[in-house]
Amino acid sequence: MTGALCWIALVTFYIPQHTPLGDNHFLVFFPGWMLIVASLLAPLPGLRWTYAATGVLLFLVTLLPLITTNMVLVQAVNYGLLGAVVLGVGLYNHRLLVGTLGPMHDTEVSADA
């Protein structure tokens, strides 16, 4: 928990005040934190690895402003990766849901009807 609080302080206060980037990328950090927490409670090993890997990736990408001062690159990488992670985790969960419950064939709720 102390490490997470230090990371929040780094992302929220240090990066916006000591780099040319005025954005704190908390929108990238917070989903990464939630994915790491979700990986601890996931019932399947595949889910644990998927959530943990994507969470760590989102955690590490918040350090990009410390490496480069190119704001366009930092914004594109941070929010592009956030979109890719959200899409990937959503598709993975959809695949697990369809694999567990099977496809919908009910003509009343199906879009093919």
C-alpha positions as CSV (number, residue, x, y, z in Angstrom):
1,M,0.0,0.0,0.0
2,T,2.9,2.4,0.7
3,G,4.3,1.7,-2.7
4,A,0.9,2.5,-4.3
5,L,0.7,5.8,-2.4
6,C,4.2,6.8,-3.4
7,W,3.3,6.0,-7.0
8,I,0.2,8.2,-6.7
9,A,2.3,11.0,-5.3
10,L,4.8,10.6,-8.2
11,V,2.1,10.6,-10.9
12,T,-0.1,13.2,-9.4
13,F,2.4,15.8,-8.0
14,Y,6.0,15.2,-9.2
15,I,5.5,14.6,-12.9
16,P,3.2,17.6,-13.6
17,Q,5.3,20.0,-11.6
18,H,8.8,18.9,-12.7
19,T,8.3,18.0,-16.3
20,P,6.8,20.0,-19.2
21,L,3.8,17.8,-19.2
22,G,1.0,19.3,-17.1
23,D,-1.1,16.2,-17.1
24,N,-0.9,13.8,-14.2
25,H,-2.2,10.7,-16.1
26,F,-4.2,9.6,-13.2
27,L,-6.7,8.1,-15.7
28,V,-4.0,5.7,-16.9
29,F,-2.7,5.0,-13.4
30,F,-6.0,4.2,-11.8
31,P,-7.1,1.4,-14.2
32,G,-3.7,-0.1,-13.8
33,W,-4.1,-0.2,-10.1
34,M,-7.6,-1.7,-10.4
35,L,-6.3,-4.4,-12.7
36,I,-3.5,-5.3,-10.3
37,V,-6.0,-5.6,-7.4
38,A,-8.4,-7.6,-9.7
39,S,-5.6,-10.0,-10.5
40,L,-5.3,-10.9,-6.9
41,L,-8.9,-12.1,-6.7
42,A,-9.3,-13.6,-10.2
43,P,-10.5,-17.2,-10.1
44,L,-8.5,-18.4,-13.1
45,P,-4.7,-18.4,-13.6
46,G,-5.2,-16.9,-17.1
47,L,-7.2,-14.1,-15.7
48,R,-4.6,-13.4,-13.0
49,W,-1.8,-13.2,-15.5
50,T,-3.8,-11.1,-18.0
51,Y,-4.9,-8.6,-15.3
52,A,-1.5,-8.4,-13.6
53,A,0.4,-7.9,-16.9
54,T,-1.9,-5.2,-18.2
55,G,-1.9,-3.5,-14.8
56,V,1.8,-3.4,-14.6
57,L,2.1,-2.2,-18.1
58,L,-0.2,0.7,-17.3
59,F,1.7,1.4,-14.1
60,L,5.0,1.6,-16.0
61,V,3.8,3.8,-18.9
62,T,3.0,6.5,-16.4
63,L,6.8,7.0,-16.0
64,L,7.2,7.9,-19.7
65,P,7.3,11.7,-18.9
66,L,10.4,11.1,-16.9
67,I,12.2,9.6,-19.9
68,T,11.1,12.0,-22.7
69,T,9.8,15.6,-22.9
70,N,7.8,15.0,-26.1
71,M,4.3,15.7,-24.9
72,V,2.6,14.4,-28.0
73,L,4.4,11.1,-27.7
74,V,3.6,10.8,-24.0
75,Q,-0.1,11.5,-24.5
76,A,-0.4,9.2,-27.5
77,V,1.4,6.3,-25.8
78,N,-0.5,6.7,-22.5
79,Y,-4.0,7.0,-23.8
80,G,-3.4,4.7,-26.8
81,L,-2.2,2.0,-24.4
82,L,-5.1,2.6,-22.0
83,G,-7.6,2.2,-24.9
84,A,-5.8,-1.0,-26.1
85,V,-5.8,-2.5,-22.6
86,V,-9.4,-1.7,-22.0
87,L,-10.3,-3.2,-25.4
88,G,-8.1,-6.3,-24.8
89,V,-9.4,-7.0,-21.3
90,G,-13.0,-6.5,-22.5
91,L,-12.5,-8.9,-25.4
92,Y,-10.8,-11.5,-23.1
93,N,-13.7,-11.3,-20.6
94,H,-16.2,-11.6,-23.5
95,R,-14.5,-14.7,-24.7
96,L,-14.6,-16.2,-21.2
97,L,-18.3,-15.3,-20.8
98,V,-19.2,-16.9,-24.2
99,G,-17.0,-19.9,-23.4
100,T,-18.8,-20.4,-20.0
101,L,-22.4,-19.6,-21.0
102,G,-22.3,-20.3,-24.7
103,P,-23.5,-18.1,-27.5
104,M,-27.0,-16.5,-27.3
105,H,-29.5,-18.3,-29.6
106,D,-32.7,-16.9,-28.2
107,T,-34.5,-15.2,-31.0
108,E,-36.2,-12.7,-28.7
109,V,-32.9,-11.1,-27.6
110,S,-30.7,-12.0,-30.5
111,A,-29.7,-9.2,-32.9
112,D,-30.0,-11.7,-35.8
113,A,-33.8,-12.0,-35.4
